[in-house]
Amino acid sequence: MTGIAGKVIAITGASSGIGAAAAAHLAGKGARLVLGARREDRLHAVVDQIVAQGGSAVGAVIDVTRRADLKLLTDTAVHQYGRLDVLVSNAGTMAVSPFDELRQDDWDAMVATHVNGLLNGIGAALPVFRRQRCGQFVNVASTAAYVVKSPQGVYAATKTAVKVLTEALRQESGPDLRVTLVSPGFTDTEGVGKGASPSVAEAMIRQRDEIAIPPSAVASAIGFAIEQPAGVDISEVVVRPTVQA
Ligand code: NDP
């Protein structure tokens, strides 16, 4: 299937920011969506808005750190729509801090969300894609996967893991599957500074307010990778403000 219309697309982290913008963008192009996140109220607000505008979407309350929850997401796609064409692994947390603050729960959360969360998605979607003999992974990393800037060490390491796992998956995927890495730079979402150490959150929010691109810009990049003809793999996209160093 070429294009976006009719495709069944599951998105993690769809309750706000880039995930919610991707949902709106893809719904506008006729995708059928299965949207996942933990905050039920925010998730259903996104679903309700899409449905109110004539789109097709269902929500699944999931925590990507739990393997069974990703299986629930992909099972929901198959039960609701009969197939799954794309899994967008976008859920993330930018809980950055200097090492000396020893915010070890935040380190664990970033590893669990970005690394285990991605692997849980691969584990759930790959058998479906193999059975169908088609499917696409779109994995959201960050410009932090390309350049480490202190104090983003753990965040950058987990996003580098996303980049490496995506390339390895692409190499093993064969001719039937497509695998895309989308790496945003500063994007205007509520996630910037949220959960970060107070020692850095203020500077992150200031920089976001000064230079960030809208989440719709990242959503367009995700859509671009999905709408290509079946044999065309957009392997890697970096989308950032022109003024971001
Ligand atoms: P938001 O905070 O707006 O979105 C993060 C989303 O991830 C939310 O929907 C949140 O929903 C979800 N989420 C977080 N943890 C979990 C979890 N354990 N299980 C399920 N869902 C989870 O921020 P962004 O939109 O900015 O972030 C989206 C992605 O983009 C992240 O991976 C982030 O690292 C990446 N990114 C963002 C940049 C930016 O400048 N904004 C720059 C580079 C990359 P809920 O809390 O309801 O579960």
Residues whose N, C-alpha, C, O or C-beta is under 5 A from the ligand:
A	BS01	NDP	G13 A14 S15 S16 G17 I18 G19 G36 A37 R38 R39 I62 D63 V64 T65 N90 A91 G92 T93 T113 V140 A141 S142 T143 P184 G185 F186 T187 T189 E190 G191 V192
